[in-house]
Amino acid sequence: MLTRVGKKFSELVLSIMPSPMLERWLNDIKVGATPGCLPVGQAVALAYMGVDEVEAFVMHQYGIASMILSAALRLMRIDHMDTQRILFAAQARVEEDYLAVRDLSLDEMASFSPVFDVLVAHHTTTHVRLFMN
């Protein structure tokens, strides 16, 4: 999914603004020189746009929260007003979150979500999926 979305992200950004770096990246994806995963595509696009580290963090966190809340709208008894309240609350603490992680070394960075990882693995191989990816 990361490679498919990475390619689509690159195509989207190129449709909005010209970027020789992203154009090369997309071509490398198409010829198989790179798998084209989303985080690298985002880094290429954001570097070209001159986005700093804090702005990139805010964008990433917003994207993750928005994606999860969008799925929640389809899967749960929650309405758009509730999801917007949750998104607002999550974004209100994004600076605090950034300050908590900005100085971590690569060895200190980790995620721990075994249930989520198992569900994602099952979702990608099941015959009937909740969402197409």
N, CA, C and O atoms as a Tinker XYZ file with bonds, in Angstrom:
   532  protein
     1  N      0.828000   -1.183000    0.000000    73     2
     2  CA     0.000000    0.000000    0.000000    64     1     3
     3  C      0.877000    1.252000    0.000000    63     2     4     5
     4  O      0.554000    2.232000   -0.672000    81     3
     5  N      1.978000    1.229000    0.745000    73     3     6
     6  CA     2.853000    2.408000    0.792000    64     5     7
     7  C      3.414000    2.754000   -0.578000    63     6     8     9
     8  O      3.588000    3.929000   -0.902000    81     7
     9  N      3.698000    1.738000   -1.384000    73     7    10
    10  CA     4.246000    2.043000   -2.715000    64     9    11
    11  C      3.154000    2.543000   -3.658000    63    10    12    13
    12  O      3.389000    3.451000   -4.456000    81    11
    13  N      1.979000    1.961000   -3.571000    73    11    14
    14  CA     0.885000    2.422000   -4.433000    64    13    15
    15  C      0.501000    3.866000   -4.102000    63    14    16    17
    16  O      0.329000    4.693000   -4.998000    81    15
    17  N      0.369000    4.156000   -2.815000    73    15    18
    18  CA     0.004000    5.499000   -2.388000    64    17    19
    19  C      1.154000    6.473000   -2.677000    63    18    20    21
    20  O      0.915000    7.635000   -3.007000    81    19
    21  N      2.390000    6.002000   -2.554000    73    19    22
    22  CA     3.539000    6.852000   -2.872000    64    21    23
    23  C      3.528000    7.307000   -4.320000    63    22    24    25
    24  O      3.810000    8.466000   -4.625000    81    23
    25  N      3.200000    6.383000   -5.202000    73    23    26
    26  CA     3.107000    6.738000   -6.628000    64    25    27
    27  C      1.958000    7.716000   -6.862000    63    26    28    29
    28  O      2.122000    8.711000   -7.569000    81    27
    29  N      0.801000    7.438000   -6.273000    73    27    30
    30  CA    -0.359000    8.326000   -6.440000    64    29    31
    31  C     -0.080000    9.715000   -5.857000    63    30    32    33
    32  O     -0.475000   10.726000   -6.437000    81    31
    33  N      0.593000    9.758000   -4.726000    73    31    34
    34  CA     0.952000   11.033000   -4.120000    64    33    35
    35  C      1.838000   11.839000   -5.071000    63    34    36    37
    36  O      1.623000   13.036000   -5.261000    81    35
    37  N      2.825000   11.187000   -5.659000    73    35    38
    38  CA     3.723000   11.868000   -6.595000    64    37    39
    39  C      2.958000   12.399000   -7.796000    63    38    40    41
    40  O      3.195000   13.522000   -8.241000    81    39
    41  N      2.048000   11.600000   -8.318000    73    39    42
    42  CA     1.234000   12.050000   -9.455000    64    41    43
    43  C      0.368000   13.250000   -9.065000    63    42    44    45
    44  O      0.226000   14.195000   -9.841000    81    43
    45  N     -0.206000   13.208000   -7.865000    73    43    46
    46  CA    -1.044000   14.312000   -7.398000    64    45    47
    47  C     -0.242000   15.597000   -7.271000    63    46    48    49
    48  O     -0.661000   16.639000   -7.774000    81    47
    49  N      0.900000   15.536000   -6.607000    73    47    50
    50  CA     1.713000   16.733000   -6.422000    64    49    51
    51  C      2.143000   17.302000   -7.767000    63    50    52    53
    52  O      2.122000   18.518000   -7.958000    81    51
    53  N      2.533000   16.444000   -8.697000    73    51    54
    54  CA     2.935000   16.928000  -10.017000    64    53    55
    55  C      1.779000   17.557000  -10.781000    63    54    56    57
    56  O      1.995000   18.422000  -11.630000    81    55
    57  N      0.558000   17.134000  -10.490000    73    55    58
    58  CA    -0.584000   17.768000  -11.164000    64    57    59
    59  C     -0.866000   19.149000  -10.589000    63    58    60    61
    60  O     -1.524000   19.966000  -11.234000    81    59
    61  N     -0.377000   19.416000   -9.388000    73    59    62
    62  CA    -0.590000   20.708000   -8.730000    64    61    63
    63  C      0.542000   21.685000   -9.019000    63    62    64    65
    64  O      0.308000   22.872000   -9.248000    81    63
    65  N      1.767000   21.176000   -9.005000    73    63    66
    66  CA     2.924000   22.047000   -9.207000    64    65    67
    67  C      4.048000   21.287000   -9.895000    63    66    68    69
    68  O      4.256000   20.106000   -9.618000    81    67
    69  N      4.766000   21.945000  -10.780000    73    67    70
    70  CA     5.895000   21.278000  -11.424000    64    69    71
    71  C      7.041000   21.103000  -10.433000    63    70    72    73
    72  O      7.312000   21.985000   -9.617000    81    71
    73  N      7.703000   19.964000  -10.514000    73    71    74
    74  CA     8.838000   19.686000   -9.648000    64    73    75
    75  C      9.769000   18.717000  -10.366000    63    74    76    77
    76  O      9.446000   17.536000  -10.491000    81    75
    77  N     10.911000   19.189000  -10.838000    73    75    78
    78  CA    11.844000   18.282000  -11.514000    64    77    79
    79  C     12.268000   17.111000  -10.622000    63    78    80    81
    80  O     12.433000   15.990000  -11.104000    81    79
    81  N     12.446000   17.372000   -9.321000    73    79    82
    82  CA    12.846000   16.295000   -8.413000    64    81    83
    83  C     11.758000   15.225000   -8.335000    63    82    84    85
    84  O     12.054000   14.032000   -8.403000    81    83
    85  N     10.513000   15.644000   -8.193000    73    83    86
    86  CA     9.417000   14.689000   -8.079000    64    85    87
    87  C      9.144000   14.001000   -9.416000    63    86    88    89
    88  O      8.761000   12.832000   -9.455000    81    87
    89  N      9.342000   14.725000  -10.495000    73    87    90
    90  CA     9.187000   14.126000  -11.815000    64    89    91
    91  C     10.182000   12.982000  -12.003000    63    90    92    93
    92  O      9.832000   11.919000  -12.517000    81    91
    93  N     11.415000   13.210000  -11.584000    73    91    94
    94  CA    12.444000   12.160000  -11.665000    64    93    95
    95  C     12.074000   10.990000  -10.760000    63    94    96    97
    96  O     12.199000    9.829000  -11.152000    81    95
    97  N     11.618000   11.300000   -9.549000    73    95    98
    98  CA    11.202000   10.274000   -8.597000    64    97    99
    99  C     10.087000    9.411000   -9.191000    63    98   100   101
   100  O     10.144000    8.184000   -9.108000    81    99
   101  N      9.076000   10.045000   -9.789000    73    99   102
   102  CA     7.964000    9.309000  -10.386000    64   101   103
   103  C      8.444000    8.456000  -11.553000    63   102   104   105
   104  O      7.997000    7.320000  -11.716000    81   103
   105  N      9.340000    8.987000  -12.356000    73   103   106
   106  CA     9.883000    8.197000  -13.453000    64   105   107
   107  C     10.648000    6.982000  -12.929000    63   106   108   109
   108  O     10.536000    5.891000  -13.488000    81   107
   109  N     11.416000    7.164000  -11.867000    73   107   110
   110  CA    12.134000    6.037000  -11.256000    64   109   111
   111  C     11.161000    4.967000  -10.751000    63   110   112   113
   112  O     11.451000    3.773000  -10.826000    81   111
   113  N     10.019000    5.396000  -10.244000    73   111   114
   114  CA     8.993000    4.442000   -9.800000    64   113   115
   115  C      8.464000    3.662000  -11.004000    63   114   116   117
   116  O      8.347000    2.438000  -10.957000    81   115
   117  N      8.147000    4.379000  -12.079000    73   115   118
   118  CA     7.545000    3.752000  -13.259000    64   117   119
   119  C      8.467000    2.754000  -13.939000    63   118   120   121
   120  O      8.002000    1.755000  -14.489000    81   119
   121  N      9.768000    3.013000  -13.908000    73   119   122
   122  CA    10.715000    2.085000  -14.554000    64   121   123
   123  C     11.226000    1.013000  -13.593000    63   122   124   125
   124  O     12.020000    0.154000  -13.978000    81   123
   125  N     10.768000    1.066000  -12.342000    73   123   126
   126  CA    11.151000    0.047000  -11.377000    64   125   127
   127  C     12.487000    0.268000  -10.693000    63   126   128   129
   128  O     13.011000   -0.643000  -10.051000    81   127
   129  N     13.049000    1.467000  -10.821000    73   127   130
   130  CA    14.337000    1.761000  -10.178000    64   129   131
   131  C     14.165000    1.943000   -8.671000    63   130   132   133
   132  O     15.126000    1.798000   -7.914000    81   131
   133  N     12.956000    2.259000   -8.236000    73   131   134
   134  CA    12.645000    2.398000   -6.810000    64   133   135
   135  C     11.204000    1.968000   -6.594000    63   134   136   137
   136  O     10.374000    2.127000   -7.489000    81   135
   137  N     10.889000    1.423000   -5.418000    73   135   138
   138  CA     9.495000    1.055000   -5.170000    64   137   139
   139  C      8.588000    2.262000   -5.011000    63   138   140   141
   140  O      7.390000    2.174000   -5.285000    81   139
   141  N      9.142000    3.396000   -4.570000    73   139   142
   142  CA     8.351000    4.621000   -4.480000    64   141   143
   143  C      7.465000    4.715000   -3.271000    63   142   144   145
   144  O      6.297000    5.084000   -3.397000    81   143
   145  N      7.973000    4.395000   -2.104000    73   143   146
   146  CA     7.118000    4.421000   -0.911000    64   145   147
   147  C      6.723000    5.853000   -0.544000    63   146   148   149
   148  O      7.455000    6.805000   -0.815000    81   147
   149  N      5.570000    5.977000    0.067000    73   147   150
   150  CA     4.972000    7.270000    0.393000    64   149   151
   151  C      5.876000    8.174000    1.223000    63   150   152   153
   152  O      6.040000    9.338000    0.854000    81   151
   153  N      6.471000    7.712000    2.320000    73   151   154
   154  CA     7.289000    8.637000    3.115000    64   153   155
   155  C      8.445000    9.266000    2.330000    63   154   156   157
   156  O      8.775000   10.433000    2.538000    81   155
   157  N      9.051000    8.501000    1.440000    73   155   158
   158  CA    10.146000    9.060000    0.640000    64   157   159
   159  C      9.586000   10.064000   -0.374000    63   158   160   161
   160  O     10.178000   11.122000   -0.591000    81   159
   161  N      8.458000    9.736000   -0.989000    73   159   162
   162  CA     7.821000   10.668000   -1.912000    64   161   163
   163  C      7.442000   11.974000   -1.227000    63   162   164   165
   164  O      7.618000   13.058000   -1.783000    81   163
   165  N      6.922000   11.853000   -0.017000    73   163   166
   166  CA     6.594000   13.057000    0.746000    64   165   167
   167  C      7.858000   13.867000    1.041000    63   166   168   169
   168  O      7.852000   15.093000    0.933000    81   167
   169  N      8.930000   13.186000    1.409000    73   167   170
   170  CA    10.188000   13.887000    1.716000    64   169   171
   171  C     10.711000   14.611000    0.485000    63   170   172   173
   172  O     11.166000   15.750000    0.589000    81   171
   173  N     10.655000   13.975000   -0.671000    73   171   174
   174  CA    11.115000   14.606000   -1.918000    64   173   175
   175  C     10.277000   15.853000   -2.207000    63   174   176   177
   176  O     10.821000   16.919000   -2.493000    81   175
   177  N      8.955000   15.714000   -2.130000    73   175   178
   178  CA     8.064000   16.846000   -2.427000    64   177   179
   179  C      8.251000   17.973000   -1.423000    63   178   180   181
   180  O      8.340000   19.137000   -1.813000    81   179
   181  N      8.312000   17.648000   -0.146000    73   179   182
   182  CA     8.438000   18.679000    0.878000    64   181   183
   183  C      9.792000   19.375000    0.815000    63   182   184   185
   184  O      9.881000   20.582000    1.038000    81   183
   185  N     10.840000   18.623000    0.515000    73   183   186
   186  CA    12.168000   19.239000    0.363000    64   185   187
   187  C     12.157000   20.216000   -0.805000    63   186   188   189
   188  O     12.704000   21.315000   -0.709000    81   187
   189  N     11.539000   19.816000   -1.899000    73   187   190
   190  CA    11.455000   20.700000   -3.068000    64   189   191
   191  C     10.684000   21.982000   -2.742000    63   190   192   193
   192  O     11.023000   23.058000   -3.236000    81   191
   193  N      9.644000   21.863000   -1.906000    73   191   194
   194  CA     8.821000   23.024000   -1.545000    64   193   195
   195  C      9.461000   23.871000   -0.445000    63   194   196   197
   196  O      8.965000   24.953000   -0.130000    81   195
   197  N     10.546000   23.393000    0.134000    73   195   198
   198  CA    11.215000   24.154000    1.182000    64   197   199
   199  C     10.525000   24.081000    2.536000    63   198   200   201
   200  O     10.675000   24.978000    3.366000    81   199
   201  N      9.770000   23.015000    2.756000    73   199   202
   202  CA     9.058000   22.832000    4.015000    64   201   203
   203  C     10.067000   22.449000    5.094000    63   202   204   205
   204  O     10.915000   21.583000    4.880000    81   203
   205  N      9.970000   23.100000    6.256000    73   203   206
   206  CA    10.911000   22.766000    7.330000    64   205   207
   207  C     10.418000   21.566000    8.137000    63   206   208   209
   208  O      9.324000   21.049000    7.909000    81   207
   209  N     11.246000   21.142000    9.076000    73   207   210
   210  CA    10.974000   19.935000    9.856000    64   209   211
   211  C      9.678000   20.025000   10.660000    63   210   212   213
   212  O      8.916000   19.060000   10.714000    81   211
   213  N      9.427000   21.158000   11.273000    73   211   214
   214  CA     8.217000   21.327000   12.080000    64   213   215
   215  C      6.979000   21.247000   11.185000    63   214   216   217
   216  O      6.015000   20.559000   11.521000    81   215
   217  N      7.001000   21.937000   10.064000    73   215   218
   218  CA     5.860000   21.910000    9.138000    64   217   219
   219  C      5.619000   20.498000    8.611000    63   218   220   221
   220  O      4.472000   20.075000    8.464000    81   219
   221  N      6.696000   19.771000    8.327000    73   219   222
   222  CA     6.560000   18.393000    7.841000    64   221   223
   223  C      5.922000   17.510000    8.916000    63   222   224   225
   224  O      5.073000   16.673000    8.609000    81   223
   225  N      6.324000   17.695000   10.157000    73   223   226
   226  CA     5.751000   16.924000   11.263000    64   225   227
   227  C      4.252000   17.210000   11.402000    63   226   228   229
   228  O      3.447000   16.288000   11.533000    81   227
   229  N      3.891000   18.481000   11.373000    73   227   230
   230  CA     2.483000   18.864000   11.492000    64   229   231
   231  C      1.668000   18.258000   10.352000    63   230   232   233
   232  O      0.585000   17.717000   10.580000    81   231
   233  N      2.187000   18.346000    9.125000    73   231   234
   234  CA     1.492000   17.780000    7.973000    64   233   235
   235  C      1.304000   16.275000    8.122000    63   234   236   237
   236  O      0.227000   15.747000    7.845000    81   235
   237  N      2.348000   15.594000    8.556000    73   235   238
   238  CA     2.284000   14.144000    8.719000    64   237   239
   239  C      1.254000   13.759000    9.776000    63   238   240   241
   240  O      0.430000   12.873000    9.552000    81   239
   241  N      1.302000   14.426000   10.928000    73   239   242
   242  CA     0.375000   14.108000   12.003000    64   241   243
   243  C     -1.074000   14.387000   11.594000    63   242   244   245
   244  O     -1.976000   13.615000   11.919000    81   243
   245  N     -1.287000   15.483000   10.886000    73   243   246
   246  CA    -2.635000   15.795000   10.414000    64   245   247
   247  C     -3.117000   14.706000    9.445000    63   246   248   249
   248  O     -4.260000   14.254000    9.518000    81   247
   249  N     -2.239000   14.303000    8.554000    73   247   250
   250  CA    -2.604000   13.272000    7.577000    64   249   251
   251  C     -2.983000   11.958000    8.231000    63   250   252   253
   252  O     -3.967000   11.329000    7.843000    81   251
   253  N     -2.210000   11.539000    9.220000    73   251   254
   254  CA    -2.506000   10.288000    9.926000    64   253   255
   255  C     -3.835000   10.397000   10.670000    63   254   256   257
   256  O     -4.685000    9.513000   10.565000    81   255
   257  N     -4.010000   11.475000   11.417000    73   255   258
   258  CA    -5.251000   11.658000   12.172000    64   257   259
   259  C     -6.455000   11.725000   11.241000    63   258   260   261
   260  O     -7.492000   11.123000   11.517000    81   259
   261  N     -6.320000   12.446000   10.158000    73   259   262
   262  CA    -7.409000   12.584000    9.192000    64   261   263
   263  C     -7.760000   11.235000    8.560000    63   262   264   265
   264  O     -8.935000   10.921000    8.369000    81   263
   265  N     -6.745000   10.446000    8.241000    73   263   266
   266  CA    -6.972000    9.132000    7.633000    64   265   267
   267  C     -7.720000    8.209000    8.604000    63   266   268   269
   268  O     -8.680000    7.542000    8.221000    81   267
   269  N     -7.274000    8.178000    9.851000    73   267   270
   270  CA    -7.913000    7.309000   10.840000    64   269   271
   271  C     -9.354000    7.749000   11.087000    63   270   272   273
   272  O    -10.251000    6.913000   11.189000    81   271
   273  N     -9.572000    9.048000   11.183000    73   271   274
   274  CA   -10.928000    9.545000   11.427000    64   273   275
   275  C    -11.842000    9.323000   10.225000    63   274   276   277
   276  O    -13.041000    9.095000   10.387000    81   275
   277  N    -11.284000    9.388000    9.036000    73   275   278
   278  CA   -12.068000    9.098000    7.839000    64   277   279
   279  C    -12.532000    7.639000    7.848000    63   278   280   281
   280  O    -13.678000    7.338000    7.514000    81   279
   281  N    -11.632000    6.748000    8.231000    73   279   282
   282  CA   -12.014000    5.338000    8.343000    64   281   283
   283  C    -13.054000    5.153000    9.443000    63   282   284   285
   284  O    -13.988000    4.367000    9.286000    81   283
   285  N    -12.899000    5.864000   10.544000    73   283   286
   286  CA   -13.853000    5.756000   11.651000    64   285   287
   287  C    -15.259000    6.143000   11.209000    63   286   288   289
   288  O    -16.236000    5.529000   11.636000    81   287
   289  N    -15.364000    7.159000   10.355000    73   287   290
   290  CA   -16.685000    7.567000    9.859000    64   289   291
   291  C    -17.385000    6.427000    9.133000    63   290   292   293
   292  O    -18.608000    6.301000    9.197000    81   291
   293  N    -16.613000    5.603000    8.448000    73   291   294
   294  CA   -17.201000    4.505000    7.689000    64   293   295
   295  C    -17.412000    3.245000    8.517000    63   294   296   297
   296  O    -18.226000    2.393000    8.163000    81   295
   297  N    -16.682000    3.129000    9.610000    73   295   298
   298  CA   -16.703000    1.877000   10.367000    64   297   299
   299  C    -17.434000    1.946000   11.701000    63   298   300   301
   300  O    -17.798000    0.910000   12.258000    81   299
   301  N    -17.649000    3.134000   12.213000    73   299   302
   302  CA   -18.174000    3.271000   13.570000    64   301   303
   303  C    -19.402000    4.167000   13.595000    63   302   304   305
   304  O    -19.764000    4.793000   12.599000    81   303
   305  N    -20.022000    4.209000   14.751000    73   303   306
   306  CA   -21.127000    5.141000   14.973000    64   305   307
   307  C    -20.528000    6.447000   15.469000    63   306   308   309
   308  O    -20.507000    6.720000   16.669000    81   307
   309  N    -20.049000    7.235000   14.548000    73   307   310
   310  CA   -19.448000    8.531000   14.856000    64   309   311
   311  C    -19.808000    9.458000   13.710000    63   310   312   313
   312  O    -19.838000    9.042000   12.552000    81   311
   313  N    -20.079000   10.698000   14.027000    73   311   314
   314  CA   -20.435000   11.614000   12.942000    64   313   315
   315  C    -19.295000   12.593000   12.660000    63   314   316   317
   316  O    -18.285000   12.613000   13.364000    81   315
   317  N    -19.475000   13.388000   11.637000    73   315   318
   318  CA   -18.408000   14.287000   11.205000    64   317   319
   319  C    -18.112000   15.369000   12.245000    63   318   320   321
   320  O    -16.987000   15.864000   12.312000    81   319
   321  N    -19.088000   15.735000   13.043000    73   319   322
   322  CA   -18.850000   16.723000   14.105000    64   321   323
   323  C    -17.898000   16.149000   15.154000    63   322   324   325
   324  O    -16.973000   16.827000   15.600000    81   323
   325  N    -18.132000   14.900000   15.542000    73   323   326
   326  CA   -17.251000   14.253000   16.520000    64   325   327
   327  C    -15.837000   14.098000   15.962000    63   326   328   329
   328  O    -14.856000   14.344000   16.664000    81   327
   329  N    -15.740000   13.694000   14.711000    73   327   330
   330  CA   -14.396000   13.514000   14.137000    64   329   331
   331  C    -13.656000   14.844000   14.055000    63   330   332   333
   332  O    -12.442000   14.885000   14.249000    81   331
   333  N    -14.356000   15.912000   13.776000    73   331   334
   334  CA   -13.699000   17.218000   13.729000    64   333   335
   335  C    -13.242000   17.665000   15.115000    63   334   336   337
   336  O    -12.189000   18.286000   15.257000    81   335
   337  N    -14.037000   17.347000   16.134000    73   335   338
   338  CA   -13.625000   17.652000   17.516000    64   337   339
   339  C    -12.359000   16.878000   17.878000    63   338   340   341
   340  O    -11.439000   17.426000   18.485000    81   339
   341  N    -12.322000   15.612000   17.502000    73   339   342
   342  CA   -11.149000   14.774000   17.781000    64   341   343
   343  C     -9.935000   15.310000   17.025000    63   342   344   345
   344  O     -8.846000   15.412000   17.590000    81   343
   345  N    -10.119000   15.649000   15.755000    73   343   346
   346  CA    -9.021000   16.184000   14.947000    64   345   347
   347  C     -8.503000   17.495000   15.544000    63   346   348   349
   348  O     -7.293000   17.713000   15.611000    81   347
   349  N     -9.399000   18.348000   15.969000    73   347   350
   350  CA    -9.012000   19.619000   16.585000    64   349   351
   351  C     -8.197000   19.374000   17.852000    63   350   352   353
   352  O     -7.175000   20.024000   18.071000    81   351
   353  N     -8.647000   18.438000   18.684000    73   351   354
   354  CA    -7.931000   18.123000   19.924000    64   353   355
   355  C     -6.557000   17.522000   19.629000    63   354   356   357
   356  O     -5.580000   17.849000   20.302000    81   355
   357  N     -6.481000   16.658000   18.637000    73   355   358
   358  CA    -5.188000   16.048000   18.286000    64   357   359
   359  C     -4.221000   17.098000   17.766000    63   358   360   361
   360  O     -3.041000   17.087000   18.116000    81   359
   361  N     -4.711000   17.998000   16.937000    73   359   362
   362  CA    -3.834000   19.028000   16.376000    64   361   363
   363  C     -3.444000   20.072000   17.421000    63   362   364   365
   364  O     -2.413000   20.727000   17.279000    81   363
   365  N     -4.244000   20.233000   18.458000    73   363   366
   366  CA    -3.927000   21.195000   19.506000    64   365   367
   367  C     -2.671000   20.798000   20.274000    63   366   368   369
   368  O     -2.008000   21.649000   20.868000    81   367
   369  N     -2.345000   19.515000   20.262000    73   367   370
   370  CA    -1.172000   19.051000   20.998000    64   369   371
   371  C      0.002000   18.685000   20.096000    63   370   372   373
   372  O      0.983000   18.112000   20.569000    81   371
   373  N     -0.080000   19.004000   18.812000    73   371   374
   374  CA     0.957000   18.580000   17.878000    64   373   375
   375  C      2.312000   19.220000   18.189000    63   374   376   377
   376  O      3.348000   18.583000   17.997000    81   375
   377  N      2.322000   20.456000   18.661000    73   375   378
   378  CA     3.600000   21.083000   19.007000    64   377   379
   379  C      4.249000   20.362000   20.188000    63   378   380   381
   380  O      5.456000   20.119000   20.191000    81   379
   381  N      3.446000   20.027000   21.174000    73   379   382
   382  CA     3.947000   19.276000   22.334000    64   381   383
   383  C      4.495000   17.911000   21.898000    63   382   384   385
   384  O      5.537000   17.472000   22.385000    81   383
   385  N      3.792000   17.250000   20.987000    73   383   386
   386  CA     4.260000   15.954000   20.471000    64   385   387
   387  C      5.582000   16.107000   19.722000    63   386   388   389
   388  O      6.493000   15.294000   19.874000    81   387
   389  N      5.671000   17.147000   18.925000    73   387   390
   390  CA     6.914000   17.388000   18.179000    64   389   391
   391  C      8.086000   17.599000   19.137000    63   390   392   393
   392  O      9.159000   17.024000   18.957000    81   391
   393  N      7.870000   18.421000   20.146000    73   391   394
   394  CA     8.942000   18.699000   21.111000    64   393   395
   395  C      9.369000   17.424000   21.850000    63   394   396   397
   396  O     10.530000   17.295000   22.239000    81   395
   397  N      8.445000   16.494000   22.042000    73   395   398
   398  CA     8.750000   15.244000   22.739000    64   397   399
   399  C      9.605000   14.298000   21.913000    63   398   400   401
   400  O     10.328000   13.472000   22.470000    81   399
   401  N      9.531000   14.408000   20.586000    73   399   402
   402  CA    10.245000   13.433000   19.740000    64   401   403
   403  C     11.368000   14.017000   18.897000    63   402   404   405
   404  O     12.157000   13.255000   18.339000    81   403
   405  N     11.470000   15.309000   18.785000    73   403   406
   406  CA    12.398000   15.919000   17.829000    64   405   407
   407  C     13.860000   15.573000   18.065000    63   406   408   409
   408  O     14.633000   15.511000   17.110000    81   407
   409  N     14.255000   15.349000   19.300000    73   407   410
   410  CA    15.660000   15.081000   19.585000    64   409   411
   411  C     15.986000   13.605000   19.780000    63   410   412   413
   412  O     17.099000   13.266000   20.181000    81   411
   413  N     15.031000   12.725000   19.503000    73   411   414
   414  CA    15.287000   11.293000   19.647000    64   413   415
   415  C     16.269000   10.824000   18.580000    63   414   416   417
   416  O     16.254000   11.313000   17.450000    81   415
   417  N     17.109000    9.883000   18.945000    73   415   418
   418  CA    17.999000    9.269000   17.956000    64   417   419
   419  C     17.229000    8.164000   17.231000    63   418   420   421
   420  O     16.144000    7.780000   17.667000    81   419
   421  N     17.772000    7.661000   16.146000    73   419   422
   422  CA    17.109000    6.575000   15.422000    64   421   423
   423  C     16.935000    5.350000   16.305000    63   422   424   425
   424  O     15.933000    4.643000   16.192000    81   423
   425  N     17.905000    5.087000   17.190000    73   423   426
   426  CA    17.796000    3.939000   18.094000    64   425   427
   427  C     16.658000    4.092000   19.106000    63   426   428   429
   428  O     16.144000    3.095000   19.614000    81   427
   429  N     16.269000    5.315000   19.398000    73   427   430
   430  CA    15.202000    5.564000   20.364000    64   429   431
   431  C     13.819000    5.569000   19.725000    63   430   432   433
   432  O     12.812000    5.530000   20.432000    81   431
   433  N     13.760000    5.616000   18.413000    73   431   434
   434  CA    12.476000    5.674000   17.729000    64   433   435
   435  C     11.900000    4.278000   17.557000    63   434   436   437
   436  O     12.602000    3.348000   17.161000    81   435
   437  N     10.620000    4.142000   17.857000    73   435   438
   438  CA     9.959000    2.853000   17.737000    64   437   439
   439  C      8.454000    3.067000   17.737000    63   438   440   441
   440  O      7.949000    4.107000   18.161000    81   439
   441  N      7.769000    2.073000   17.258000    73   439   442
   442  CA     6.325000    2.071000   17.404000    64   441   443
   443  C      5.949000    0.721000   17.986000    63   442   444   445
   444  O      6.666000   -0.263000   17.802000    81   443
   445  N      4.858000    0.676000   18.668000    73   443   446
   446  CA     4.403000   -0.571000   19.267000    64   445   447
   447  C      2.902000   -0.638000   19.096000    63   446   448   449
   448  O      2.146000   -0.043000   19.863000    81   447
   449  N      2.482000   -1.366000   18.085000    73   447   450
   450  CA     1.056000   -1.510000   17.822000    64   449   451
   451  C      0.795000   -2.903000   17.271000    63   450   452   453
   452  O      0.370000   -3.039000   16.124000    81   451
   453  N      1.040000   -3.942000   18.066000    73   451   454
   454  CA     0.926000   -5.308000   17.547000    64   453   455
   455  C     -0.464000   -5.663000   17.045000    63   454   456   457
   456  O     -0.583000   -6.353000   16.032000    81   455
   457  N     -1.504000   -5.222000   17.708000    73   455   458
   458  CA    -2.860000   -5.553000   17.254000    64   457   459
   459  C     -3.125000   -4.904000   15.902000    63   458   460   461
   460  O     -3.652000   -5.545000   14.993000    81   459
   461  N     -2.763000   -3.645000   15.773000    73   459   462
   462  CA    -2.943000   -2.942000   14.505000    64   461   463
   463  C     -2.160000   -3.637000   13.389000    63   462   464   465
   464  O     -2.684000   -3.827000   12.292000    81   463
   465  N     -0.918000   -4.013000   13.661000    73   463   466
   466  CA    -0.090000   -4.682000   12.659000    64   465   467
   467  C     -0.708000   -6.004000   12.211000    63   466   468   469
   468  O     -0.689000   -6.326000   11.023000    81   467
   469  N     -1.254000   -6.769000   13.150000    73   467   470
   470  CA    -1.899000   -8.039000   12.804000    64   469   471
   471  C     -3.144000   -7.785000   11.960000    63   470   472   473
   472  O     -3.376000   -8.482000   10.971000    81   471
   473  N     -3.940000   -6.800000   12.340000    73   471   474
   474  CA    -5.149000   -6.490000   11.569000    64   473   475
   475  C     -4.819000   -6.017000   10.162000    63   474   476   477
   476  O     -5.499000   -6.396000    9.209000    81   475
   477  N     -3.793000   -5.199000   10.017000    73   475   478
   478  CA    -3.378000   -4.738000    8.685000    64   477   479
   479  C     -2.908000   -5.918000    7.850000    63   478   480   481
   480  O     -3.270000   -6.032000    6.679000    81   479
   481  N     -2.113000   -6.787000    8.434000    73   479   482
   482  CA    -1.622000   -7.962000    7.706000    64   481   483
   483  C     -2.787000   -8.830000    7.245000    63   482   484   485
   484  O     -2.789000   -9.315000    6.114000    81   483
   485  N     -3.771000   -9.027000    8.105000    73   483   486
   486  CA    -4.942000   -9.825000    7.744000    64   485   487
   487  C     -5.761000   -9.123000    6.658000    63   486   488   489
   488  O     -6.228000   -9.761000    5.715000    81   487
   489  N     -5.927000   -7.822000    6.795000    73   487   490
   490  CA    -6.727000   -7.041000    5.847000    64   489   491
   491  C     -6.164000   -7.123000    4.432000    63   490   492   493
   492  O     -6.927000   -7.195000    3.468000    81   491
   493  N     -4.850000   -7.113000    4.295000    73   491   494
   494  CA    -4.247000   -7.094000    2.954000    64   493   495
   495  C     -4.328000   -8.439000    2.254000    63   494   496   497
   496  O     -4.127000   -8.509000    1.041000    81   495
   497  N     -4.621000   -9.518000    2.991000    73   495   498
   498  CA    -4.672000  -10.840000    2.352000    64   497   499
   499  C     -6.062000  -11.449000    2.337000    63   498   500   501
   500  O     -6.252000  -12.520000    1.761000    81   499
   501  N     -7.022000  -10.810000    2.942000    73   499   502
   502  CA    -8.361000  -11.373000    3.012000    64   501   503
   503  C     -9.088000  -11.222000    1.675000    63   502   504   505
   504  O     -8.767000  -10.340000    0.878000    81   503
   505  N    -10.056000  -12.082000    1.444000    73   503   506
   506  CA   -10.805000  -12.049000    0.184000    64   505   507
   507  C    -11.706000  -10.817000    0.100000    63   506   508   509
   508  O    -11.785000  -10.181000   -0.951000    81   507
   509  N    -12.371000  -10.484000    1.174000    73   507   510
   510  CA   -13.249000   -9.330000    1.219000    64   509   511
   511  C    -12.594000   -8.284000    2.125000    63   510   512   513
   512  O    -12.289000   -8.557000    3.286000    81   511
   513  N    -12.388000   -7.105000    1.587000    73   511   514
   514  CA   -11.729000   -6.055000    2.354000    64   513   515
   515  C    -12.728000   -4.989000    2.769000    63   514   516   517
   516  O    -13.777000   -4.801000    2.152000    81   515
   517  N    -12.355000   -4.293000    3.854000    73   515   518
   518  CA   -13.187000   -3.169000    4.278000    64   517   519
   519  C    -13.051000   -2.008000    3.319000    63   518   520   521
   520  O    -14.035000   -1.336000    3.007000    81   519
   521  N    -11.826000   -1.764000    2.845000    73   519   522
   522  CA   -11.543000   -0.686000    1.905000    64   521   523
   523  C    -10.646000   -1.230000    0.793000    63   522   524   525
   524  O     -9.852000   -2.143000    1.020000    81   523
   525  N    -10.774000   -0.684000   -0.370000    73   523   526
   526  CA    -9.864000   -1.056000   -1.451000    64   525   527
   527  C     -8.572000   -0.282000   -1.268000    63   526   528   529
   528  O     -8.600000    0.913000   -0.972000    81   527
   529  N     -7.438000   -0.951000   -1.440000    73   527   530
   530  CA    -6.175000   -0.254000   -1.339000    64   529   531
   531  C     -5.245000   -0.650000   -2.454000    63   530   532
   532  O     -4.121000   -0.153000   -2.526000    81   531
